[in-house]
Amino acid sequence: MDAFIPHAQHFVQARNVVSISMVVGSFLALVAGRSATNAQWLGGRSRCDSCGARLRWQQIVPVVGYLNARGKCGLCKVGIPLL
């Protein structure tokens, strides 16, 4: 029965890999999106595409922030695209 219980170390390693992958993926999506519009990609805050409101730090955490905000801007309630 012990063979089916994942070891805590493997779980922690998998969680770390997934977390780092989400952060790197989010940053690459930011770079790609801002490069397409010739915007600065190393400065400035993320903004809503619809109303231009600055997204709070809680909203820009990969996956968790999107789910907490229900995929919408906190001000204008327009959906925020995944990519």
Secondary structure in CASP SS format (residue, H / E / C, confidence):
PFRMAT SS
TARGET T0000
AUTHOR 0000-0000-0000
METHOD secondary structure of the structure
MODEL  1
M C 1.00
D H 1.00
A H 1.00
F H 1.00
I C 1.00
P C 1.00
H C 1.00
A H 1.00
Q H 1.00
H H 1.00
F H 1.00
V H 1.00
Q H 1.00
A H 1.00
R H 1.00
N H 1.00
V H 1.00
V H 1.00
S H 1.00
I H 1.00
S H 1.00
M H 1.00
V H 1.00
V H 1.00
G H 1.00
S H 1.00
F H 1.00
L H 1.00
A H 1.00
L H 1.00
V H 1.00
A H 1.00
G H 1.00
R H 1.00
S H 1.00
A H 1.00
T C 1.00
N C 1.00
A C 1.00
Q C 1.00
W C 1.00
L C 1.00
G C 1.00
G C 1.00
R C 1.00
S C 1.00
R E 1.00
C C 1.00
D C 1.00
S C 1.00
C C 1.00
G C 1.00
A C 1.00
R E 1.00
L C 1.00
R C 1.00
W H 1.00
Q H 1.00
Q H 1.00
I C 1.00
V C 1.00
P C 1.00
V C 1.00
V H 1.00
G H 1.00
Y H 1.00
L H 1.00
N H 1.00
A C 1.00
R C 1.00
G C 1.00
K E 1.00
C C 1.00
G C 1.00
L C 1.00
C C 1.00
K C 1.00
V C 1.00
G E 1.00
I C 1.00
P C 1.00
L C 1.00
L C 1.00
END
